[in-house]
């Protein structure tokens, strides 16, 4: 059933990050492998060349020289050793303690015919009462059955929550020296004194940890977007948990704090209706700009979806930011634009161990952070935590090896949602999972 499949992936990802408890009725990791689609053989990878951030070792079960294969063309994580790792097994315990067994036991029936293509074959009757799926942009609007409402917008009027999915990208990803990459996007954001929420993919972060660190140190919010950009409704429970937690662990290793926000790939849910720029599924540059321009008017707050997958989508995202810059220069920009955590009033991080960040460290972070953004309608201050910089040589061999194996997903209108409360754990931007997941310590 549509709703069961969608809710299943949301609940699992929500709870996968940081709570505690005991096992019950979820398929074992080994069973999950048998059920997964066979693709090119995966191999575990060593640690990235960027040195681990101070404090990252306190992340429970932090992988050491045992990371999932970063080649997205090989499909979702399927190595038995990784699906049976302490990191994933601990996540399974938390999931099984919170998620109803009826959801955990839903059969995996959805399929994705072409890896990296956003088209997913959902199985079930979409017209049945209570059925809901992401392509219809349906949302849970009220709290019910232990779940909080989905978060699809910034609560304050005239507020734009700016997000970019699927990065980071780096010059090594392209043979064309003129292609725009993540650093070009962040430079454009710096020019308008604005921060965004970056939903980064674990495999891309593995190849380009220096870019993730640079975004973080510039004050942008770093959030989880799985390891391989997997379509979560097409894989097993153990694989869903692995996709979320290995992505979270990689981010924590790079920046030294644990992200609280998560967005599942392929439009299962959550950004505001009509707030997808279309950059990842066929829109032209002119169409993307026209869509973005239609958002710029006084009214209720909103959250948008843009991408940083590769040169084309990155260039479109930069053009949107430059349009904002031009309107600000002419005093015709009526909105405050900011990262999602800022517009929600939520800190985007917790400590690597899972505890809330101390008041002292939060104060130190705000002092080290870049200046608060200002728009024509007022100013706002980010809550992102930015400890001291970590220095190390940037990766070379892993990035170079990647260029031949990299896949550029199309139609990747990844799903957004927002943290529902100040609970510990990865707070994704999804709702069907809401309170139950938050209670477990992870809010989709």
N, C-alpha and C positions, 0 to 999 in steps of 0.2 A: 504494500500500500504506500502511496506517495508520502503521506504524512508520517507514517511509521519510519520510513527510510530516512526522511529528512531529519526527524526528531532524533533518531538513533545516532546519526553522525554528530549532531549538535550536542547531545547529552554526553556522548563519549568524549568528544574533544574538550568540552567544558570541564568535566571532572578529571580528565587525565592529568591535570596539573595540580598537584599539591593539596593533599588531604591525607587521610590514613585509613586503613581498615582491612577487612578480611575477604578472602576469595569465596565465590560461589558459582554462578552458572554461566560463565563466559567461555567461548571456545578457547582452547589452549593456543599458545603461540604457534606450536607445531601444526595444529589443525588448520590454523589460519593460513599457513604457507601452502598447504596442500590445496586449499580452496582458491588461492590467488592465481591470476593469469600468469603463465610462464612467458618470460621475455628473455632478452640477453642476460647471461649470468651476471649477478652482482657480486662485488667484492667490497669488503670493509676497507675504509680508508684510514690513514694515519692522522694525527693531529694536524690542523692547518699550521702554516709556518709562523703566523703571528702569535707571539707569546700570549699565554692566558692572562686575563686581567686579574689584578689583585682581588682576592676574595672569591674568585670563581670556583675554587676547589671546594668551597663549602656547599655548593649545589649538590643535593643528594644524588649519588650514583653518576656523577659527571663522567662521561666516556673518556677513556684515555687510549689513544691510538686504535679506536674501534668505532669509527663513524660510518654511517650509511654511505653507500655509493652515491656520489654527487651527480652522476650522469643521469639526467632526467629521462633520457630515451630508454632506459632500462626499467622504467615503471616504478610504482610505489615500493617502499621498503619490503623486501621479502626474505632476507637472510635469516634462517632459523636462529643463529647465534645472537642476532640483534633483537629479534622478536621475543627471545627467551632471556634477554639481558635483565639485570636487576632494575634498571631504569624503567623498562616496559612492564615487568611483572609487578613492580610497586604501583605503577599507574593502573594496572588492571585491578588491583586490590581496591584502590580508591573508587574506581568506576563501579565495581560490583557492589560496593557498600552504599552507593547513592542511586544509581540508575535502576529503574524497575526491570525485573527479569524479563517481562514481556517485550520490552524494547531491546534488551540485550540479545534476545533469541530471535529477533527478526532475521529472516534469511536474506543473504546478500543477493539480490536479484537484478539490481540496476547494472548497466554495463556502459562502457565508453568504447565505442568501436575503434576510434583512432586516438592513440595517446597524445595528449596535448591539445586535442580539439575539444572545445567546450561542450559539444553536443553529447548529452547523456541520455540513455534510454531508461527512463523511470518506469517501473512496473506497477500497475494498480489503477484504480478508478479515481481519477482526479476530480470527478463530480460528486463523489460520495460525501456525506456530511462530515465535516471536520477535516477533510483532506486539504492539503496545502503543499505547494512546492514552489521553489524559488523563482522559476521562470515566470510565474504569475505574480511575483512580487507581493505575496500575501504575508502578513505579519501577525504575530500575537500582540494584540493591542492592550489587553488587560491581564492582570495577574490571575492565574487559575491553576488548580491542580499542582500547586507547589512551584510553579514557574513564574518568573517575572516577565513583564512585557519586553518585547524586542525593542532595542534602541536604534532608531533610524535617523535621528535628527539631533542637532544641538538644541538645548532647551530654551536658550535666550533668542529673542527676535533679532533679525539682521545679523545672524552669526553663521559663518560658513566653516564647517569642519572639513579640513582638507586632507585627503589621504591618497597615497600612491602605492600600488601593489606590484609584487613580483621581482623587485630588484634584490640586490644591487646589480648594476651593469658597470662594466669597466672597458677601457679602450682595448684591452686584450680580447674582448668579445667580438671585435670587428676588424676587418682588414681595411676599412675606409677611415682614414684619419679625420674626416669631417663629421663622422657619426657622433651624435650627442649621447652622453652616458650620465650616470647618476651624479657625478660631480658637477655637470652642467646644470642639472636640475636644482641641486642644492645652491649653486651660485645664483641662479635666478631667484630662488626663494630668499637668499640673503639680501639681494638687491631690494626686496620689498619688506625686509625685516620681519619675515614670517616663518613660523615653523609648521611642519606637517607631520602626520602620522605615517610612518613607512612600514607597511606590512611586508616584511622580507621573507624570501624563501630560504630554507636552511641550506640547500645545495648551492645556491648562489652566494650565500654568506660564507660558505666553506671556501669557495673559490676566491672571494674578494672580501676577506675580513677587514682589511684596512678601510674599505669604503663604508662598511657598517659602523666601524669605530668613528670615522670622520663625521658621518651623519649624526651620531649620538653626541659627539663632542660639540657639534654645531647647535645642539639643542633640539633636534628633531626627536620625536618619539619612535622608538623601535619596537615593532610588534611581530607576532608569530603568524606565518602564512603557510604552515606545514614544511616538510623537508623537500618533497619533490613536486609540489603543486598537484597533489593527487586529488582525484574526484572521490571524496570521502564516502559517498553512498555506494561506491562500487567495490569497496575493500572490507576486509574483516575487522572485527573489534580491535584485535591486537595491532593490526597495521595502522588503524586510525590513531591509536595511542602512540605508537612509534613515530608516526609522521608529526604529531604535535610536540612530543617531548624531546625528540632529537633536534627539532627546529628550535625549541625553547632553550635547550642546553647549549647549542652553538651560539645563540645570541648572548646568553649569560657568560659563556667563556670569553666572548669578544669584549663586551662592555662592562662586565663586573656586577651587573644587577639583573634581576629576573624580570622579563616583561610580563605585564598583566593583561594585555589585549591580544585577541586572536581573531582572525577572519578566515573562514574556510573557503577554499577555491570554488570556482564554477558556479557562482550565483545562487547558492542554496538559499541565502537570505542576506539581507540587510544593508542597505543604504537607502536613502529616501527615494520614493517613486520619482522617476524622471530625472534622477541625479547621477546617472551613469553617462559619462561623456561619449561613450561609444567607441573610444579609441582602440579597444582591443578586439572589436568584432566588426570591422569593415568600414567604419566611418572615415571620411576623408578629413584632412586637416581643416578645411573650411567648415565642414559639418561639426567637428569637435568644437571649434571656436564659437560657432553659432549656438551650439547647445550650452556651452559654458556661459556665453553672454546672456542667455535666457534666464540663468540663475541669479544674475546680478540685479536685484531689485529689492526694495524694502519688503519685509515679510517675516514669516516664521523661520527659525533657525533650521539648518539642514546639514547633511553629511553627503559628500560626493565621492565618486569613484573615478580615478584616473590611474594610468599605468606607467611603469618604468621597466617594461619587459625587455625591450631592445631599442634600437635607434629610432624606429618610426614612432612608437608610442611615447618614448622619452621626448622626442622633438615636439610632439603634440602637447605633452604636459608642460614643457617649457614655454610653448606659445600661449597656453592658458595663463601661466604665471606672468608672462610679459604683458598680456592684455590687462591684468589686474594692475601691474605697475603703471601702465599708460593712463589708466583711469584714475589712479591715485594722484598721478602728477597733475591731472586736470581737475582734481577735486570733484570727480564724478563717481567715485566708488562709494556706495552707501552701506557697505557691510564691514564687519570685523571678520577677518579670515585667520584661522588658527588650527592647531592640531586638535584631534578629537578629545584627548585627555583634558586639554585646556578648556574646551567648551563644556565638558561635562563636570569640570571641577574635580577630577580624579587624578591621582598620581599614577603614571603609567608603569611604575616599577615597584617591586618589593626586593628584599635582600635575596642573595643567592640561596640562602638556607630556607627561605620561605617566610621569614618574619617581616613584619612591617619595618620600613626604614626608620631609623631613629630621627628624632627632631633635630639633633645636632648635625647628622649627615645631610638631612634635607636642607637645613639652613646653609650649610657649607656649599651644597650643590647650587642653591639659588644664587649664591654670591658668585660662583664660578660660571654661571650660565650666561649666555649672550643676552643682550638687552631685550626687554619685552617688546613685542611687536606693537605697532600703533597703526590704526586705520583712521579714515576720515570721520568715523563715528566715535572714536575713543581708543583706549588702550587696554591691553590685557597682558597678564603675566603667565608664562608657562610654568607647569609644575614638574617638568622633567628633571630627573636627577642626573647630574653630570659630575662624577668624581674626576680625579686627576687623570690626565692622559696616560695611556699606556703606549710605549714606543717599542717598535720591533721592525724588522725588515718585512716588506710586503711580499706576498707569495709570488713565486715565479713559476716553478715547475707545475704546480697544480693548475694554475690559470692557463698556462700554455697547453697543457694536456687537454684542457677542457674544450678548446676551440673546435676540435673536430667532432666532439661527442655532444655538444650542447644542442638542446632543442629549444625552439622559440614557440611556446604555446600560442595558439590563436583562440579567439573567443574566450579569453580567460577573464570574463567579468567576475572577478572574485568577490566573494560575499563579505560584507561588512556588518558589524553590529557594534555594540558597546558594552563596556563593563556595567553591571547592574548595581553594584554597591562597592563599598570599600573593602570587600573581602580579600583574603590572600589568594594568590594563584594567578594563572593566566586568565585575564578577564577578556574574553572574546567579545565580539560585538554580535551576539546572537541571543535569541531569547527563549526558544522552545525549551531550552535547557535551564534557563533562569536560576531560580532559587535553589533547586537541587544541586546544580553544578556549583553554584556559589558556596553553598554549604560545604561542599567538598573542597573548596578552595580554588576553584577555577571558574571564571565567568566568561562564557563565550561572548 
